[in-house]
């Protein structure tokens, strides 16, 4: 038992050191996962935007009407099929969440992200893709297939 506690504490110290030194000047978010028992992950994240993101925890019901307005005439609407609990940032962006089927989505920021040229698929805002996944899919496999039908855009 003491060995497990020591490994857990060491993982936490390594994560804290990383956040305090490496991520100090970054303009990107980071996620750290640690699994020392083969059963559960300890998860930590940073929000390296250096401003308040006005984070809130929200429970979203099934049937909620959503809009992805990309401003280019290729936007689309959907209604949530699944209930979810999420942490929102900047009013409407889901940064972390889990739906009723146990699917988890996490939004990380990287300022240097490059997007593919716009095509004919409906546009899904990069701030809404995590909630779109939570609203519509029960598994990673379903999400990967479903995201082929939309284009994530800035």
VEXSE-899057 format. One line per field, with one value per residue: x, y, z of N, C-alpha, C in turn; residue in three letters. Coordinates in steps of 0.001 Angstrom, whole numbers. Example, Ala and Ser with C-alpha at 12.3 -4.5 7.8 and 13.67 -1.06 7.14 Angstrom:
% VEXSE-899057
neast: c(13190, 12850)
nnorth: c(-5690, -2250)
nup: c(7800, 7080)
caeast: c(12300, 13670)
canorth: c(-4500, -1060)
caup: c(7800, 7140)
ceast: c(13200, 12900)
cnorth: c(-3300, 30)
cup: c(7800, 7870)
residuo: c(ALA, SER)
//
This chain:
% VEXSE-899057
neast: c(822, 1921, 3821, 2214, 1039, 3323, 4120, 1911, 2107, 4597, 3952, 2195, 3950, 5736, 3983, 3257, 5770, 6238, 4153, 4839, 7337, 7923, 5506, 5153, 5572, 3969, 1457, -639, -2819, -2475, -2575, -2336, -1953, -2024, -1438, -1145, -2099, -3325, -6048, -7413, -7249, -5388, -6062, -4882, -4964, -4023, -4936, -3746, -4132, -3895, -5818, -9050, -11359, -13934, -15117, -17692, -19769, -22052, -25153, -26419, -29444, -31113, -32331, -31777, -31555, -29080, -26671, -24248, -22685, -20890, -20524, -20183, -22190, -22388, -23228, -24786, -27526, -28347, -29954, -29499, -28893, -28132, -27724, -25513, -22747, -20814, -17868, -17879, -16298, -15614, -18293, -19712, -18132, -17416, -15090, -14391, -16034, -18598, -20759, -23996, -23512, -20945, -18918, -16156, -15036, -12495, -11325, -8540, -6310, -4365, -2541, -1207, -2579, -3456, -5899, -7741, -8372, -11484, -14331, -17239, -18689, -20860, -20042, -18391, -17844, -14670, -14830, -17082, -16993, -16427, -18731, -20606, -19852, -20337, -23101, -24075, -22911, -22144, -19809, -16229, -15707, -18162, -18078, -15778, -16582, -18909, -17865, -16730, -18610, -18790, -17013, -14422, -13904, -12184)
nnorth: c(-1191, 1264, 1591, 2064, 4510, 6089, 5978, 7257, 9797, 10554, 10699, 12865, 14908, 14999, 15835, 18359, 19627, 19666, 21353, 23694, 24378, 23639, 24221, 26878, 29132, 28484, 28596, 26816, 24114, 21401, 17866, 15367, 11971, 9370, 6052, 3748, 1444, -192, -71, 2406, 5802, 8673, 11954, 15042, 18491, 21448, 24860, 26877, 29648, 32053, 33876, 34576, 31967, 31773, 29383, 26918, 24374, 22363, 20714, 19097, 18413, 15726, 16352, 19045, 21896, 22738, 24892, 25233, 27797, 28878, 31036, 30943, 30042, 27307, 26158, 24160, 22569, 20684, 18334, 17368, 13990, 12590, 12859, 14996, 15963, 18812, 20888, 24189, 26765, 30197, 30828, 29128, 27047, 23683, 22415, 20132, 17026, 14488, 12029, 10383, 7758, 7305, 8241, 10345, 13649, 15972, 19232, 20712, 23468, 24765, 27175, 27187, 25491, 24009, 24060, 22010, 22875, 24493, 22520, 20938, 19877, 20170, 22793, 22533, 24230, 24678, 25107, 23803, 21095, 19105, 19082, 18406, 15776, 14576, 14953, 13301, 10703, 7386, 6001, 5844, 4767, 5257, 8071, 8694, 7775, 9371, 11990, 12174, 13207, 15902, 19061, 20238, 23512, 26698)
nup: c(0, 833, -1147, -3403, -2712, -2628, -5331, -6506, -5307, -6347, -9068, -8998, -8140, -10295, -12320, -11266, -11281, -14059, -14934, -13575, -14634, -17442, -18816, -18308, -20086, -22180, -24778, -24909, -24086, -21744, -21072, -18680, -18000, -15661, -14746, -12420, -11341, -13147, -13418, -13039, -14145, -13206, -13798, -15003, -15922, -17758, -18240, -20202, -20923, -19784, -18895, -17549, -17970, -17283, -16247, -15926, -14482, -16146, -16675, -19381, -20978, -22816, -26136, -26427, -28405, -30740, -32377, -34860, -35862, -38404, -40007, -42745, -44335, -44299, -41994, -39368, -37617, -34652, -32474, -29158, -28464, -26290, -22740, -20913, -18786, -18344, -18417, -19095, -21000, -21564, -21993, -23967, -24960, -24636, -22566, -21181, -20694, -20027, -21310, -20868, -21589, -20894, -22501, -22944, -23600, -24355, -24684, -25983, -26295, -28940, -30263, -32736, -34411, -37485, -40005, -42318, -45794, -46473, -47204, -48702, -46574, -43670, -41409, -38319, -35451, -33923, -31229, -30463, -31042, -29098, -27452, -29396, -29981, -27458, -27328, -29345, -29647, -28481, -28185, -28814, -31334, -32700, -32630, -34157, -36696, -37068, -37052, -39522, -41174, -40834, -40845, -38948, -38014, -37635)
caeast: c(0, 2808, 4441, 1226, 928, 4563, 4060, 895, 2694, 5637, 3271, 1702, 5086, 6217, 3004, 3384, 7028, 6024, 3295, 5532, 8542, 7821, 4303, 5043, 5448, 3225, 103, -1355, -3268, -1816, -3289, -1436, -2651, -1158, -2115, -172, -2706, -3933, -7506, -7963, -6323, -5411, -6004, -4665, -4907, -3755, -5624, -2653, -4570, -3504, -6945, -10182, -12216, -15288, -15545, -18904, -20225, -23413, -25784, -27193, -30434, -31413, -33282, -31359, -31259, -27749, -26332, -22843, -22710, -19524, -20488, -19875, -23343, -22316, -23497, -25855, -28169, -28611, -30579, -28729, -29510, -27659, -27496, -24099, -22293, -19654, -17274, -17860, -15374, -15956, -19729, -20356, -17203, -17234, -13674, -14327, -17362, -18904, -22184, -24645, -22962, -19582, -17947, -15538, -14386, -11696, -10891, -7253, -6012, -3035, -2649, -635, -3357, -3773, -7131, -7791, -9168, -12935, -14968, -18693, -19343, -21299, -18959, -18535, -16893, -13685, -15233, -18284, -16884, -16490, -20133, -21268, -19539, -21069, -24534, -24502, -22248, -22006, -18491, -15190, -15919, -19262, -17642, -14854, -17402, -19795, -17119, -16395, -19689, -18684, -15647, -14101, -13382, -11890)
canorth: c(0, 2423, 1721, 2682, 5912, 6743, 6155, 8272, 11078, 10861, 11126, 14219, 15824, 15138, 16673, 19722, 20151, 19939, 22531, 24865, 24723, 23515, 24834, 28252, 30086, 27890, 29067, 25601, 23346, 20105, 16841, 14341, 10780, 8452, 4824, 2898, 215, -945, 7, 3758, 6866, 9976, 12897, 16451, 19311, 22869, 25785, 27842, 30777, 33220, 34776, 33839, 31333, 31764, 27975, 26526, 23003, 22413, 19454, 19300, 17346, 15254, 17183, 20442, 22357, 23330, 25501, 25500, 28894, 29122, 32290, 30766, 29435, 25845, 25806, 23179, 22436, 19329, 18209, 16389, 12672, 12053, 13812, 15083, 16959, 19407, 22131, 25122, 27886, 31322, 30870, 28009, 25994, 22581, 22063, 18761, 16523, 13065, 11817, 9321, 6456, 7207, 8799, 11572, 14498, 17043, 20219, 21315, 24582, 24938, 28337, 26924, 24475, 24280, 23388, 21663, 23828, 24312, 21718, 21040, 19332, 21168, 23249, 22388, 25108, 23998, 25276, 23005, 19682, 18208, 18935, 17674, 14362, 14134, 14983, 12399, 9409, 6579, 5362, 6447, 4275, 6039, 9457, 8757, 7658, 10523, 13212, 12198, 13897, 17340, 19568, 21116, 24770, 27702)
caup: c(0, 914, -2454, -4290, -2308, -3055, -6788, -6769, -4914, -7325, -10295, -8751, -8112, -11672, -13019, -10746, -11801, -15478, -15061, -13049, -15384, -18891, -19369, -17852, -21172, -23289, -25079, -25286, -22925, -21602, -20319, -18160, -17518, -14927, -14349, -11735, -10824, -14236, -13360, -13097, -14491, -12563, -14908, -14675, -17126, -17596, -19146, -20315, -21737, -19006, -18670, -16995, -18970, -16705, -16277, -15200, -14679, -16675, -17073, -20604, -21162, -24173, -26867, -26468, -29767, -30868, -33664, -35137, -36827, -38854, -40740, -44169, -45002, -44216, -40605, -39221, -36310, -34182, -31153, -28383, -28280, -25012, -21659, -20562, -17822, -18992, -17951, -20218, -20923, -22438, -22253, -24662, -25387, -23691, -22499, -20674, -20389, -20129, -21550, -20091, -21984, -20384, -23442, -22446, -24600, -23766, -25662, -25663, -27195, -29505, -31140, -34057, -35118, -38898, -40415, -43730, -46574, -46331, -48250, -48723, -45381, -42691, -40547, -36874, -34780, -33080, -29834, -30207, -31435, -27937, -27056, -30483, -29752, -26266, -27638, -30411, -29792, -27267, -28134, -29646, -32696, -33276, -32795, -35296, -37912, -37178, -37349, -40947, -41879, -40585, -40925, -37829, -38554, -36588)
ceast: c(868, 3479, 3497, 1081, 2162, 4560, 3059, 1445, 3769, 5025, 2769, 2815, 5656, 5281, 3126, 4663, 6880, 5237, 4047, 6717, 8335, 6658, 4192, 4829, 4624, 1911, -668, -1767, -2570, -2694, -2268, -2291, -1638, -1983, -1078, -768, -3387, -5442, -8047, -6871, -6501, -5188, -5788, -4596, -4500, -4608, -4677, -3014, -4282, -4572, -8092, -11014, -13653, -15886, -16775, -19182, -21700, -23892, -26681, -28155, -30473, -32391, -32927, -30974, -29925, -27559, -24819, -22818, -21286, -19396, -20200, -21016, -23359, -22494, -24561, -26365, -28239, -29330, -29831, -29535, -29203, -27482, -26002, -23892, -20971, -19134, -17221, -16866, -15835, -17422, -20309, -19426, -17095, -15765, -13469, -15747, -17470, -20395, -22693, -24156, -21522, -18521, -17464, -14915, -13679, -11196, -9578, -6951, -4568, -3142, -2146, -1386, -3630, -4982, -7081, -8609, -10652, -13471, -16481, -19412, -19831, -20145, -19295, -17448, -15942, -14000, -16418, -18116, -16996, -17939, -20930, -21065, -20324, -22569, -24978, -23964, -22031, -20615, -17507, -15393, -17033, -18827, -16721, -15632, -18257, -19083, -16659, -17417, -19693, -17227, -15418, -13374, -13117, -13030)
cnorth: c(1257, 2674, 2410, 4161, 6679, 6980, 7229, 9664, 11503, 11335, 12552, 15245, 16049, 16043, 18124, 20378, 20535, 21229, 23785, 25297, 24738, 24309, 26312, 29240, 29588, 28609, 27887, 24896, 21989, 19158, 15781, 13203, 9889, 7242, 3906, 1597, -621, -869, 1410, 4757, 8049, 10967, 14306, 17223, 20719, 23633, 26970, 29020, 32103, 34305, 33926, 33239, 31212, 30355, 27744, 25058, 23064, 20997, 19766, 18130, 16846, 16237, 18654, 20819, 23093, 23900, 25649, 26545, 29256, 30389, 32159, 30115, 27923, 25369, 24722, 23162, 20965, 19410, 17115, 15113, 12102, 13178, 13835, 16089, 17483, 20596, 23030, 26236, 28948, 31301, 29627, 26874, 24926, 22194, 20634, 18293, 15020, 12929, 10604, 7926, 6269, 7722, 10145, 12317, 15625, 17948, 20814, 22377, 24515, 26040, 28100, 25861, 24925, 23447, 23107, 22710, 23478, 23507, 21835, 20494, 20457, 21513, 23131, 23222, 24305, 24146, 24399, 21514, 18737, 17999, 18194, 16168, 13833, 14047, 13819, 10978, 8709, 5973, 6124, 6035, 5063, 7478, 9608, 8683, 8901, 11808, 13278, 13000, 15404, 17752, 20524, 22338, 25758, 28696)
cup: c(0, -430, -3440, -3987, -2768, -4561, -7176, -6454, -5907, -8631, -10153, -8749, -9504, -12458, -12570, -11264, -13268, -15661, -14634, -13903, -16882, -19450, -19045, -18986, -22335, -23521, -25647, -24006, -22925, -20800, -19931, -17625, -16811, -14514, -13737, -11230, -11906, -14279, -13594, -13441, -13554, -13693, -14370, -15979, -16768, -18594, -19280, -21212, -21051, -18956, -18150, -18120, -18470, -16718, -15404, -15464, -15055, -16972, -18262, -20799, -22608, -24812, -26939, -27897, -29788, -32265, -33737, -36239, -37204, -39690, -42220, -44941, -44948, -42775, -40547, -37791, -35945, -32846, -30404, -28175, -26898, -23996, -21342, -19438, -18370, -18197, -19176, -19935, -21907, -22858, -22877, -25075, -24304, -23701, -22008, -20409, -20532, -20378, -20775, -20449, -21516, -21336, -22906, -23616, -23869, -24879, -25176, -26711, -27659, -30545, -32552, -34850, -36547, -39275, -41907, -44479, -46485, -47503, -48103, -47503, -44469, -41752, -39077, -36209, -33899, -31593, -29458, -30463, -30239, -27502, -28120, -30302, -28555, -26526, -28512, -30387, -28453, -27120, -29012, -31097, -33389, -33551, -34000, -36607, -38125, -37538, -38800, -41744, -41669, -40744, -39760, -38380, -37417, -36419)
residuo: c(UNK, UNK, UNK, UNK, UNK, UNK, UNK, UNK, UNK, UNK, UNK, UNK, UNK, UNK, UNK, UNK, UNK, UNK, UNK, UNK, UNK, UNK, UNK, UNK, UNK, UNK, UNK, UNK, UNK, UNK, UNK, UNK, UNK, UNK, UNK, UNK, UNK, UNK, UNK, UNK, UNK, UNK, UNK, UNK, UNK, UNK, UNK, UNK, UNK, UNK, UNK, UNK, UNK, UNK, UNK, UNK, UNK, UNK, UNK, UNK, UNK, UNK, UNK, UNK, UNK, UNK, UNK, UNK, UNK, UNK, UNK, UNK, UNK, UNK, UNK, UNK, UNK, UNK, UNK, UNK, UNK, UNK, UNK, UNK, UNK, UNK, UNK, UNK, UNK, UNK, UNK, UNK, UNK, UNK, UNK, UNK, UNK, UNK, UNK, UNK, UNK, UNK, UNK, UNK, UNK, UNK, UNK, UNK, UNK, UNK, UNK, UNK, UNK, UNK, UNK, UNK, UNK, UNK, UNK, UNK, UNK, UNK, UNK, UNK, UNK, UNK, UNK, UNK, UNK, UNK, UNK, UNK, UNK, UNK, UNK, UNK, UNK, UNK, UNK, UNK, UNK, UNK, UNK, UNK, UNK, UNK, UNK, UNK, UNK, UNK, UNK, UNK, UNK, UNK)
//
